[in-house]
Amino acid sequence: MLRSPSLRRPLDILFLLCCLILTADVLGPELFGQNGKTKDYALWYWAGQQVLHGGNLYPADVTQQFPFLYPPPPAVLLAIPSWFGKIPLYLVLSILNAVAWWYTAQLSHAMTGSGQRPSPWLEALPGFVTVTFVFDMFDLGQPNLVLLAMMLYGFWSLQQQRGWQGPWLAGFMFALATAIKVFPVAVLPYLIWRRQWSAVVSMVAFTGILLFVVPAPIRGFERNVAEMKTWYQGMVGTSSEKGFGQRDEQNWSWVNQSIISVTHRLVRRVNWNQDEPDKPPRTMNLIDVDYRTANWIVLAVSAALGLGFLAVMPRQARRTPRSDADELGILFCLMTVASPLARQYYFMWLFFPITVLIHRAAYDPRPNVRLGTWIALAVAGILMLLALPPFPLVLQAWGNNLAATTVLAGALVWHIRHPSVAASPDAAAELKPAA
């Protein structure tokens, strides 16, 4: 069952204290600093003000750099708190992150399929492990934590709510996440494969409504369509050897640990330090192929991962709450690294896979499996720690977070292929009393 924070629980008080400190990190520079809060917060205020005053979100020339990389709907949403000023906007974004952080943990524990209520320390462990990612969410003002909570709530609705409400609510949450930051659209093929037709229809319908209908009364239908076209051409249609998505200096550099970027760095002579043009170029390729061949290698790797995922997914008759949790954990791993741009904070989405594996490590009846799962979690944790400042950037160029994601996904694959006897469908059937 989902619950709210309680002042009677010491760890809940610690959570609230952390949220206050992180919110102070956002509001403090704006209230007391000379230059105000930096990072993406000023951009969100600018986008909201553009909507309020009828300004353009994107330059007319798609070859120019876009200040705002998102579709129009997020700017429309940002306009509401922006009307009250910077401080109210920043406070609203901080509250959204705090609420998303809490319910990400609540939903993750509720969906592990272990059937166990974790102890307070075990409940808090995924939050401790991913706290650096959470700090990035508050400090940068990025929405990935909110998107994660939306996706988890969508899947929770699919599992818990009967009738049409669950799938349609799930589809709306998936559509809202997609309209804000496009990479969650990767959930759609999964829904199709699992024949969640109501959720598929809902997601497609609400995505269209959010992208084209909701902004129309404010921006005008024709103008909104024109802006969507400009955004698509600038963000999707400009892929080239130099880069993609309006941020060429980041695409092949160490800051991006997506499958696309790491693969290109490994098979093509590209400068992984290109976001620092004042420093000498640095390469790390194992082979040297052209851009076109590198894209074919990316396609082959992606296809292998997708087909491998389909191969390990149990048939409908063999599904259990535990296997569903393992399956969703793998899905979240793949969605994280399949995004063309996967910066450090994108790996906030590992919260759910980590939570699932913590439950396996704590509650699996097999001692050796528990030990092996703790070891896998420790290896993934060490790999993620390599992104901290004391370590050289080349470790991120080699994909330390991508490697951690691979370890987590591999452990979940093992669990989904080797369920405990008590968790298997056959065991559940044998426990049923005879008619």
C-alpha positions in Angstrom: 0.0 0.0 0.0 1.1 3.5 -0.8 1.5 5.9 2.1 2.4 9.5 2.9 5.5 10.7 4.9 5.0 10.4 8.6 6.6 12.6 11.3 6.6 9.6 13.5 9.2 7.8 11.3 12.8 9.0 11.7 13.7 8.2 8.1 10.6 10.0 6.8 11.8 13.1 8.7 15.2 12.6 7.1 13.6 12.5 3.7 11.7 15.7 4.4 14.9 17.4 5.7 16.7 16.4 2.5 13.9 17.9 0.4 14.1 21.1 2.3 17.9 21.2 1.8 17.6 20.5 -1.9 14.9 23.1 -2.2 17.1 25.6 -0.4 19.8 24.8 -3.0 17.3 25.9 -5.7 15.8 29.0 -4.0 18.9 30.2 -2.1 20.8 31.5 -5.1 17.7 33.2 -6.4 16.9 34.9 -3.1 20.3 35.8 -1.9 22.8 35.3 -4.8 23.9 38.0 -7.2 23.2 36.1 -10.4 20.2 34.0 -9.3 19.7 30.3 -9.8 21.5 29.0 -12.9 21.4 25.6 -14.7 18.0 25.0 -16.5 15.8 27.0 -14.2 16.3 30.3 -16.0 15.4 28.5 -19.3 12.1 27.2 -17.8 11.2 30.7 -16.8 12.1 32.0 -20.2 10.0 29.4 -21.9 7.0 30.1 -19.7 7.3 33.8 -20.3 7.5 33.2 -24.1 4.1 31.5 -23.9 2.6 34.2 -21.7 3.8 37.0 -24.0 3.2 35.2 -27.3 6.9 34.9 -28.2 8.6 32.2 -30.3 9.9 29.1 -28.6 12.2 28.2 -31.5 14.2 30.2 -34.1 12.8 30.1 -37.6 16.1 28.7 -39.0 16.4 25.1 -37.8 20.2 25.3 -38.3 20.4 27.8 -35.4 20.7 26.4 -31.9 17.5 26.0 -30.0 17.5 27.4 -26.5 14.5 25.2 -25.6 14.8 21.6 -26.7 11.4 20.3 -25.7 8.1 20.2 -27.6 5.6 23.1 -27.0 3.4 21.4 -24.3 6.0 21.7 -21.5 6.4 25.4 -22.2 2.6 25.8 -21.8 2.7 23.9 -18.5 5.6 26.1 -17.3 3.7 29.3 -18.2 1.2 28.7 -15.4 3.7 29.1 -12.4 5.9 31.4 -14.5 3.0 34.0 -14.4 3.7 34.4 -10.7 7.4 34.9 -11.1 10.7 33.0 -10.8 10.4 32.1 -7.1 6.9 30.5 -7.4 8.1 28.6 -10.5 11.2 27.3 -8.9 9.3 26.3 -5.7 6.6 24.4 -7.8 9.4 22.5 -9.6 11.1 21.6 -6.3 7.8 20.4 -4.8 7.1 18.3 -7.9 10.6 16.7 -7.6 10.0 16.0 -3.9 6.6 14.4 -4.5 8.0 12.4 -7.4 10.9 11.2 -5.2 8.6 10.0 -2.5 6.1 8.2 -4.8 8.9 6.8 -7.0 10.1 5.0 -3.9 6.6 4.0 -2.8 5.5 2.7 -6.2 8.9 0.9 -6.7 8.5 -1.0 -3.5 4.9 -1.8 -4.1 5.7 -3.3 -7.6 8.6 -5.6 -6.8 6.4 -8.7 -6.7 8.1 -9.9 -3.5 5.0 -9.6 -1.4 7.1 -8.3 1.4 6.8 -5.0 3.3 10.5 -3.8 3.7 12.0 -2.6 6.9 12.5 1.2 7.2 16.2 0.9 6.3 15.6 -1.4 3.4 12.8 0.9 2.2 15.2 3.9 2.3 18.2 2.0 0.6 17.3 2.7 -3.0 17.0 6.4 -2.1 20.4 6.4 -0.5 22.0 4.7 -3.5 20.5 7.1 -6.0 20.8 10.3 -4.0 23.4 11.9 -6.3 20.9 11.5 -9.2 18.2 13.1 -7.1 20.5 16.0 -6.3 21.0 16.5 -10.0 17.2 16.6 -10.5 16.8 19.5 -8.0 20.0 21.3 -8.8 19.6 21.2 -12.6 15.8 21.4 -12.7 15.5 18.4 -14.9 12.2 16.5 -15.1 13.5 12.9 -15.3 12.5 12.1 -11.7 8.9 13.4 -12.4 8.8 11.4 -15.6 9.9 8.2 -13.7 7.1 8.7 -11.2 4.6 9.1 -14.0 5.8 5.9 -15.7 5.7 3.9 -12.5 2.2 5.2 -11.7 1.1 4.2 -15.2 2.3 0.7 -14.7 0.9 0.5 -11.2 -2.5 1.6 -12.6 -2.3 -1.2 -15.2 -1.7 -3.7 -12.5 -4.1 -2.5 -9.8 -7.1 -0.9 -11.5 -9.6 -3.1 -13.2 -11.9 -2.2 -16.1 -11.1 0.5 -18.5 -9.9 3.0 -15.9 -6.5 1.4 -15.3 -5.3 1.1 -19.0 -6.6 4.5 -19.9 -5.1 6.2 -16.9 -1.8 4.4 -17.7 -1.9 5.5 -21.3 -2.5 9.1 -20.2 0.5 9.0 -17.8 2.8 7.5 -20.6 1.5 10.2 -23.0 2.2 13.0 -20.6 5.7 11.8 -20.0 6.3 11.5 -23.8 4.9 15.0 -24.4 7.3 16.5 -21.9 10.5 14.6 -22.9 10.1 12.3 -25.8 12.2 9.3 -24.9 9.4 7.6 -22.8 7.7 6.9 -26.1 9.9 3.8 -26.1 7.3 2.2 -23.8 4.9 1.9 -26.7 6.4 -1.1 -28.5 6.4 -2.9 -25.1 2.7 -2.2 -24.6 2.0 -3.5 -28.1 4.0 -6.7 -27.6 2.2 -7.3 -24.3 -1.1 -6.6 -26.1 -2.2 -3.8 -23.7 -4.4 -2.5 -26.5 -6.4 -0.1 -24.3 -3.2 1.5 -23.0 -1.8 1.7 -26.5 -4.9 3.5 -27.8 -5.0 5.7 -24.8 -1.3 6.6 -25.1 -1.5 7.4 -28.8 -4.7 9.4 -28.4 -3.5 11.4 -25.4 -0.1 12.1 -27.0 -1.9 13.6 -30.0 -4.2 15.6 -27.7 -1.3 16.9 -25.5 0.9 17.8 -28.5 -1.6 19.4 -30.8 -4.9 20.2 -29.0 -3.8 21.4 -25.5 -1.5 24.2 -26.7 -3.8 25.3 -29.5 -6.1 27.6 -27.4 -3.0 29.4 -26.1 -0.6 29.3 -29.0 -3.2 28.9 -31.9 -3.6 25.7 -33.7 -1.6 26.6 -36.9 1.2 28.2 -34.9 1.4 25.2 -32.6 1.6 22.9 -35.6 4.3 25.1 -37.2 6.3 25.0 -33.9 6.0 21.2 -33.7 7.3 21.0 -37.2 10.2 23.3 -36.4 11.0 21.4 -33.2 10.9 18.0 -35.1 13.2 19.3 -37.9 15.6 20.8 -35.4 15.7 17.9 -32.9 15.1 14.8 -35.1 15.7 15.7 -38.7 19.2 17.2 -38.3 21.2 14.0 -37.4 24.6 13.9 -39.0 28.2 12.9 -38.4 28.7 16.0 -36.3 25.9 15.2 -33.9 22.1 15.4 -33.4 19.5 17.0 -31.4 20.9 20.6 -31.4 23.8 19.8 -29.0 26.6 18.5 -31.3 29.2 19.2 -28.6 27.5 16.7 -26.2 26.4 13.9 -28.5 29.7 12.0 -28.8 31.3 13.3 -25.7 31.8 11.7 -22.3 28.6 13.3 -20.9 26.5 11.0 -23.1 26.3 7.4 -22.1 23.6 6.2 -24.4 24.1 3.1 -26.5 24.3 5.3 -29.6 27.0 7.5 -28.2 29.2 4.9 -26.5 29.1 2.7 -29.6 30.2 5.5 -31.8 33.0 6.3 -29.4 34.2 2.7 -29.5 34.0 2.1 -33.3 34.7 5.6 -34.7 37.4 8.1 -34.3 35.5 10.8 -32.5 36.7 13.3 -29.8 35.0 12.2 -26.6 36.2 15.5 -25.0 34.5 17.7 -27.7 32.5 19.8 -25.2 35.9 21.3 -24.2 37.2 22.7 -27.5 40.2 24.4 -25.7 41.6 20.9 -24.9 43.3 18.5 -27.3 41.0 15.9 -29.0 40.9 12.5 -27.3 39.7 9.3 -28.8 39.1 5.8 -27.5 37.9 3.8 -30.5 38.8 0.1 -30.7 38.2 0.0 -34.5 37.8 2.8 -37.0 34.8 2.7 -39.3 32.8 5.5 -41.0 29.7 7.2 -39.7 27.3 5.0 -41.8 28.9 1.8 -40.6 28.8 2.9 -37.0 25.1 3.5 -37.3 24.6 0.0 -38.7 26.5 -1.3 -35.7 24.3 0.7 -33.3 21.2 -0.7 -35.1 22.6 -4.3 -34.8 23.3 -3.8 -31.1 19.9 -2.3 -30.4 18.2 -5.1 -32.4 20.1 -7.7 -30.4 19.1 -6.1 -27.1 15.5 -5.8 -28.2 15.3 -9.4 -29.4 17.0 -10.6 -26.3 14.5 -8.8 -24.2 11.7 -10.5 -26.1 13.4 -13.9 -25.6 13.5 -13.6 -21.8 10.0 -12.3 -21.4 7.8 -15.1 -20.0 4.7 -16.2 -21.9 1.4 -14.9 -20.7 0.6 -18.2 -18.9 4.0 -18.1 -17.0 3.8 -14.5 -15.8 3.8 -13.8 -12.1 3.9 -10.5 -10.1 7.6 -11.2 -9.5 8.4 -11.9 -13.2 6.4 -8.7 -14.2 8.6 -6.7 -11.8 11.8 -8.2 -13.3 10.5 -7.5 -16.8 9.7 -3.9 -16.0 13.1 -3.5 -14.4 14.8 -4.6 -17.6 12.5 -2.3 -19.6 13.4 0.7 -17.5 17.1 -0.2 -18.0 16.7 -0.4 -21.8 14.6 2.8 -22.0 17.3 4.7 -20.1 20.2 3.8 -22.4 18.1 3.7 -25.6 17.6 7.4 -25.4 19.9 9.2 -27.9 21.1 11.5 -25.1 21.7 9.8 -21.7 23.4 12.2 -19.4 24.3 11.4 -15.8 20.9 12.3 -14.4 19.1 10.1 -16.9 20.2 7.1 -14.8 17.8 8.2 -12.1 15.6 5.7 -13.9 17.6 2.9 -12.4 15.8 3.5 -9.1 13.2 0.9 -10.0 15.5 -1.9 -11.2 17.7 -1.3 -8.1 14.6 -1.6 -5.8 13.5 -4.8 -7.4 17.0 -6.4 -7.0 17.2 -5.2 -3.4 14.0 -7.1 -2.7 15.4 -10.2 -4.4 18.6 -9.8 -2.4 16.7 -9.5 0.8 13.8 -12.0 0.4 14.7 -14.7 -2.1 14.6 -18.0 -0.2 17.9 -19.2 -1.8 20.9 -18.0 0.2 23.3 -18.2 -2.8 20.9 -16.2 -4.9 20.7 -13.5 -2.2 24.5 -13.3 -2.0 24.9 -13.2 -5.7 22.3 -10.4 -6.0 23.9 -8.3 -3.4 27.2 -8.7 -5.3 25.6 -7.6 -8.5 24.2 -4.6 -6.7 27.6 -3.8 -5.2 29.3 -4.0 -8.6 26.7 -1.7 -10.2 27.1 0.7 -7.3 30.9 0.8 -7.7 30.5 1.4 -11.4 28.1 4.3 -10.8 30.5 5.8 -8.2 33.1 6.2 -11.0 31.2 9.2 -12.2 32.0 11.2 -9.1 34.6 14.0 -9.5 37.7 12.2 -8.0 37.7 9.8 -11.0 38.8 10.8 -14.5 36.2 11.6 -17.2 37.5 8.9 -19.4 35.7 6.4 -17.2 32.4 8.1 -18.1 33.5 8.1 -21.8 33.9 4.3 -21.5 30.3 4.2 -20.2 30.5 3.5 -16.4 26.8 4.1 -16.0 26.0 2.1 -19.1 28.0 -0.8 -17.7 26.2 -0.5 -14.3 22.9 -0.6 -16.2 24.1 -3.7 -18.0 24.9 -5.4 -14.7 21.5 -4.6 -13.3 19.7 -5.8 -16.4 21.8 -9.0 -16.4 20.8 -9.7 -12.8 17.2 -9.2 -13.6 17.4 -11.4 -16.6 18.9 -14.2 -14.4 16.0 -13.8 -11.9 13.3 -13.8 -14.5 14.8 -17.0 -16.0 15.5 -18.6 -12.6 12.5 -17.9 -10.3 12.4 -19.4 -6.9 10.1 -22.5 -6.6 7.7 -20.6 -4.4 7.4 -17.8 -7.0 6.7 -20.0 -10.0 3.3 -20.3 -11.6 3.4 -24.1 -11.2 4.0 -23.8 -7.4 1.2 -21.4 -7.1 -1.1 -23.8 -8.9 0.0 -26.7 -6.7 -0.9 -24.7 -3.5 -4.5 -24.3 -4.6 -6.9 -26.7 -2.8 -8.4 -29.5 -4.8 -11.9 -29.0 -6.1 
